[in-house]
Amino acid sequence: MAGNLHVRNLDDDLIAKLKMRAARHGRSVEAEHREILRQVLASEGGPDFDDLASELRKLTASRKQTPSEVLLRKGRDER
């Protein structure tokens, strides 16, 4: 699915640099803009599961933890 993106309030210097870069690569300014976005976003991988898990452990380290077997036993006893 193709969409449109409008970028407003760019500095004149930035626009000039984008035009020069597009000319060097033989592309239109719009095509260069698309390529820059494509390259940057492709290199930006998603978060690593191990990193997320480590961060979660740090955030919850000071909280009281109830072992799962205790919770399961309690749930069974309440039935």
C-alpha angles and dihedrals in degrees: 000000000000122000140177129248123191118197115199136189099028119166115253089236091056092049091050091051091049090051092050092048091049091051091050090053095042094242137120117259089252093051090048091050090052092048093050091051092046093051096045095046094044091055092048102086123197122263116289114244094225091052091049092048091049091050091050091051090053092049093050099037094104095048123098109256123209114205113243093236089060091052092047093049091048091050092051092048091053093058 
